[in-house]
């Protein structure tokens, strides 16, 4: 009988499934990182639009053209 403490490497179908699962987890992590990155870029773009609108409003109050 085999010792319960030793763990042999997976082979065949089990190895294939384990590798697929690892790849799927890495893909999920990469997708989540991309979503966060896009959200940060969109937030910064929205903030820049707000800053520009405020500058335009201030300039309009003072009678300046842009």
Order of alpha helices (4+ residues) and beta strands (2+ residues): alpha
